[in-house]
């Protein structure tokens, strides 16, 4: 973002692990903000392996905000993978990619049409998950879907001959956003006793009465600890009822992912559903109690980490998690 692209000679060895002074890499990453964040360690390792490379990402417009906290990307390009794209859309994308003359493409998208588009662009090396058949992908990689998603994504760069360990999930929060969060904490009178941050506004929601029960019990046991509700766009449906049912709650509305990250980093504890705030909590190392319904927690959280405590619904229905079980995990945290 903001780097000047200079013309440089590109040299390639015959080995799969390229030896390149300066090159251009394109990563095709469909999905929302959480999926982008889970891909950050792969981008970090690519930049570590090829420090002079320009790395671009092709993402859905809704995911653009993720790259405010990612320092490894040169340019963010847009393509709506979920839309009913016609020939004109694919031709436009073909031109965008061709203009930048990429040396490597790494794609999470498994549709043959996207692989064909990369092939038509003449990109020398394309890496993607193995399919039957793996048309138009020069280096297919087996997809191990049962592991932590970060590690599953990182497996792709084995197609480049890179076998380094997967880096931990990290982000880079802009200084201005850290300053904003410090001001927000002062505005909310979050003194030295600290605060618990709660987020329940994800698409798979946890019932408001259960949240109310949890909050009331925390306030009884830790009256000096402030409780802050995290409100994003469209989250009024769970924030407003909680404000009506529980006293002394505070609300924060960060305007972007950097400010959100800084508020999460300042919390003593976060309680949340499977969501973007959860992945940011992992990235900044905040103690987190995470509620999971239909999603398998082991795919969304790193293993062997005592900072992240999982409450998995026994029925894989989020609303079936009892408040008492969540409270048990909170006292454990």
C-alpha positions in Angstrom: 0.0 0.0 0.0 1.7 3.1 -1.2 4.9 1.6 -2.4 6.3 2.6 -5.8 6.7 -0.3 -8.2 10.0 -0.1 -10.0 11.1 -2.2 -13.0 13.6 -4.9 -12.1 15.1 -7.8 -13.8 13.6 -11.1 -12.6 15.7 -14.2 -12.5 14.3 -17.7 -11.8 16.0 -20.9 -11.0 14.7 -24.3 -12.3 13.9 -25.3 -8.7 10.3 -25.0 -7.5 11.6 -22.7 -4.7 12.2 -19.6 -6.8 15.3 -17.5 -6.5 14.1 -14.0 -7.4 15.5 -10.6 -6.6 12.2 -8.8 -7.1 9.0 -10.3 -8.3 5.2 -9.9 -8.1 3.0 -12.4 -6.2 -0.8 -12.5 -6.3 -2.8 -14.2 -3.6 -6.5 -14.8 -4.3 -8.3 -14.9 -1.0 -12.1 -15.2 -1.1 -14.2 -14.7 2.1 -14.8 -12.1 4.7 -12.5 -10.2 7.1 -11.9 -13.3 9.3 -10.6 -15.3 6.4 -8.2 -12.6 5.4 -6.8 -12.4 9.0 -6.3 -16.2 9.0 -4.3 -15.8 5.9 -1.9 -13.2 7.3 0.7 -15.7 8.6 1.0 -17.0 5.0 1.5 -13.5 3.7 4.1 -12.9 6.5 6.1 -16.0 5.6 6.0 -15.1 1.8 7.4 -11.7 2.7 10.1 -13.3 4.9 11.1 -15.7 2.1 11.0 -13.1 -0.6 11.7 -9.7 1.1 11.9 -7.7 -2.1 8.7 -9.1 -3.6 5.5 -7.1 -4.2 2.6 -9.1 -2.8 -0.9 -8.2 -3.9 -4.2 -9.7 -2.8 -7.4 -10.2 -4.7 -10.3 -10.1 -2.2 -14.0 -9.4 -2.0 -14.9 -5.7 -1.5 -16.3 -6.6 2.0 -12.9 -7.8 3.1 -10.9 -4.7 2.2 -10.9 -3.4 5.9 -8.7 -6.3 7.0 -5.6 -4.9 5.3 -5.5 -1.8 7.6 -3.6 -4.1 10.1 -1.5 -6.1 7.6 1.9 -4.7 6.7 2.9 -7.3 4.1 0.7 -6.3 1.2 1.5 -3.9 -1.6 -1.9 -3.5 -3.3 -5.4 -4.7 -2.5 -7.5 -5.7 -5.6 -11.2 -6.5 -5.7 -13.3 -9.3 -7.2 -16.6 -10.5 -5.9 -16.1 -14.3 -5.9 -19.6 -14.9 -4.6 -21.4 -12.8 -7.3 -22.9 -14.3 -10.5 -20.0 -13.0 -12.6 -20.4 -12.8 -16.3 -17.9 -12.9 -19.2 -17.3 -9.1 -18.9 -16.4 -9.5 -15.2 -13.9 -12.2 -16.0 -12.4 -10.3 -18.9 -12.0 -7.2 -16.7 -10.2 -9.3 -14.1 -8.1 -10.9 -16.8 -6.9 -7.4 -17.8 -6.2 -6.3 -14.2 -4.0 -9.4 -13.6 -2.3 -9.2 -17.0 -1.3 -5.6 -16.5 0.7 -6.4 -13.4 2.7 -9.3 -14.9 2.7 -11.6 -11.9 5.4 -14.3 -11.4 3.4 -16.4 -8.9 -0.2 -16.8 -8.1 -1.5 -18.5 -4.9 -5.2 -19.2 -4.9 -7.6 -20.4 -2.1 -10.4 -20.4 -4.7 -10.8 -23.9 -6.1 -13.2 -23.2 -9.0 -11.7 -24.2 -12.4 -12.8 -20.9 -13.9 -10.4 -18.9 -11.7 -7.6 -21.4 -12.4 -8.2 -21.0 -16.1 -8.0 -17.3 -15.8 -4.6 -17.5 -14.1 -3.4 -19.9 -16.8 -4.7 -17.5 -19.6 -2.6 -14.8 -18.0 0.5 -16.9 -18.5 1.6 -16.7 -14.8 4.7 -19.0 -14.7 3.9 -20.6 -11.3 0.4 -21.1 -9.9 -0.3 -22.8 -6.6 -3.7 -24.0 -5.3 -5.4 -26.8 -3.5 -5.5 -30.2 -5.2 -8.8 -31.0 -6.9 -9.9 -33.8 -9.2 -8.6 -32.9 -11.7 -6.3 -30.0 -10.8 -6.7 -28.2 -14.2 -4.5 -25.2 -14.9 -2.7 -25.3 -11.5 1.0 -26.0 -11.9 1.7 -26.9 -8.3 -1.4 -28.5 -6.6 -1.1 -28.9 -2.8 -3.3 -31.4 -0.7 -5.9 -29.6 1.4 -5.9 -30.8 5.0 -9.3 -29.5 6.2 -9.3 -30.9 9.7 -6.4 -28.7 11.0 -6.3 -25.1 12.2 -7.2 -22.9 9.2 -4.1 -20.8 9.5 -2.0 -23.9 9.1 -4.2 -25.2 6.3 -3.7 -21.9 4.4 0.1 -21.9 5.1 0.4 -25.4 3.5 -0.1 -23.7 0.1 3.4 -22.3 0.1 4.8 -25.8 0.1 4.0 -25.6 -3.6 6.8 -23.0 -3.7 9.2 -25.4 -2.0 8.9 -23.5 1.3 8.7 -25.8 4.3 9.1 -23.3 7.1 7.0 -23.5 10.3 3.8 -21.5 10.2 4.2 -18.1 11.9 1.7 -17.2 14.7 -1.1 -14.9 13.8 -0.1 -11.3 14.2 -1.3 -7.8 13.1 0.2 -4.3 13.0 -2.0 -1.7 14.6 -1.4 1.9 13.4 -0.2 4.3 16.1 -3.1 6.6 15.4 -5.5 3.8 16.3 -3.7 3.0 19.5 -4.0 6.7 20.4 -7.7 6.6 19.6 -8.2 3.5 21.9 -6.4 5.3 24.7 -8.7 8.2 24.3 -11.8 5.9 24.1 -10.7 4.2 27.4 -10.6 7.6 29.1 -14.0 8.6 27.6 -15.5 5.4 29.1 -13.7 5.9 32.4 -12.0 2.6 32.2 -9.7 3.1 35.1 -6.8 0.9 36.4 -9.2 -1.9 37.3 -9.5 -2.8 33.6 -12.4 -4.0 31.6 -14.1 -7.0 30.0 -15.0 -6.7 26.4 -18.1 -8.6 25.1 -19.0 -9.2 21.5 -22.1 -11.3 20.5 -23.1 -9.6 17.3 -21.9 -12.2 14.8 -24.2 -13.8 12.3 -24.6 -16.8 14.5 -26.0 -15.0 17.6 -26.1 -16.1 21.3 -29.4 -15.3 23.0 -29.7 -12.0 24.8 -31.2 -13.4 28.0 -28.1 -15.7 28.3 -25.8 -12.7 27.8 -27.8 -10.8 30.4 -27.4 -13.7 32.9 -23.6 -13.9 32.3 -23.1 -10.1 32.7 -25.1 -9.9 35.9 -23.1 -12.7 37.5 -19.8 -11.1 36.5 -21.0 -7.8 38.0 -21.9 -9.6 41.2 -18.5 -11.2 41.5 -16.3 -8.4 40.1 -18.2 -5.1 40.7 -15.1 -3.0 40.2 -14.4 -4.4 36.7 -16.1 -2.5 33.8 -18.0 -4.4 31.2 -17.9 -2.9 27.7 -20.1 -4.0 24.8 -18.5 -4.0 21.4 -20.9 -2.6 18.8 -20.4 -2.9 15.1 -22.7 -2.0 12.2 -26.1 -3.7 12.6 -25.4 -4.9 16.1 -28.2 -2.9 17.8 -30.4 -6.0 18.0 -28.3 -7.4 20.8 -26.8 -4.2 22.3 -30.0 -2.3 23.0 -31.8 -5.1 24.9 -28.7 -5.6 27.1 -28.5 -1.9 27.9 -32.1 -2.1 29.0 -31.6 -5.2 31.1 -28.2 -4.7 32.7 -27.0 -1.6 34.6 -23.6 0.1 34.3 -22.7 -1.3 30.9 -20.6 0.7 28.5 -20.5 0.7 24.7 -17.6 1.2 22.3 -18.0 1.6 18.5 -14.6 1.5 16.9 -14.7 2.9 13.4 -12.2 0.5 11.7 -10.2 -2.6 12.3 -7.2 -0.9 13.7 -9.2 0.9 16.4 -11.1 -2.3 17.1 -7.8 -4.2 17.5 -6.5 -1.6 19.9 -9.6 -1.8 22.1 -9.3 -5.6 22.2 -5.6 -5.4 23.1 -6.4 -3.2 26.1 -9.0 -5.6 27.6 -8.3 -7.9 30.5 -10.6 -10.5 29.0 -12.8 -10.8 25.9 -15.9 -12.9 25.7 -17.2 -13.4 22.1 -18.7 -15.7 19.5 -16.8 -17.0 16.4 -16.2 -13.7 14.7 -13.7 -11.1 13.4 -13.1 -9.8 17.0 -12.1 -13.4 18.0 -9.3 -13.5 15.3 -8.1 -10.1 16.3 -8.0 -11.2 20.0 -5.8 -14.1 18.9 -3.6 -11.7 17.0 -3.0 -9.3 19.9 -2.9 -12.0 22.6 -5.9 -11.0 24.7 -7.3 -13.6 27.0 -10.5 -14.8 25.3 -13.5 -17.0 26.1 -14.9 -18.0 22.7 -18.4 -19.5 22.2 -18.7 -21.9 19.2 -21.8 -23.4 17.7 -21.7 -25.0 14.3 -18.0 -24.2 13.7 -15.4 -26.6 15.0 -13.2 -24.5 17.4 -10.0 -26.4 16.6 -10.2 -25.0 13.0 -10.5 -21.4 14.3 -8.0 -21.3 17.2 -4.4 -22.3 17.7 -3.8 -25.5 19.7 -1.9 -25.6 23.0 -2.7 -22.0 23.9 -4.1 -21.3 27.4 -5.1 -17.8 26.4 -8.1 -19.0 24.4 -10.7 -20.9 26.2 -13.4 -22.7 24.1 -17.0 -23.2 25.0 -18.3 -25.5 22.2 -22.0 -26.3 22.0 -22.7 -30.0 22.6 -25.4 -29.8 19.9 -23.4 -27.5 17.6 -26.2 -25.0 18.1 -24.9 -21.8 19.8 -28.1 -21.1 21.7 -27.8 -24.4 23.5 -24.7 -23.3 25.5 -25.7 -22.8 29.1 -24.7 -19.5 30.8 -23.4 -21.5 33.7 -20.9 -23.2 31.4 -19.7 -19.9 30.0 -19.3 -18.5 33.6 -17.3 -21.6 34.6 -14.9 -20.9 31.8 -14.7 -17.1 32.6 -13.6 -17.9 36.2 -11.1 -20.3 34.7 -9.8 -17.5 32.5 
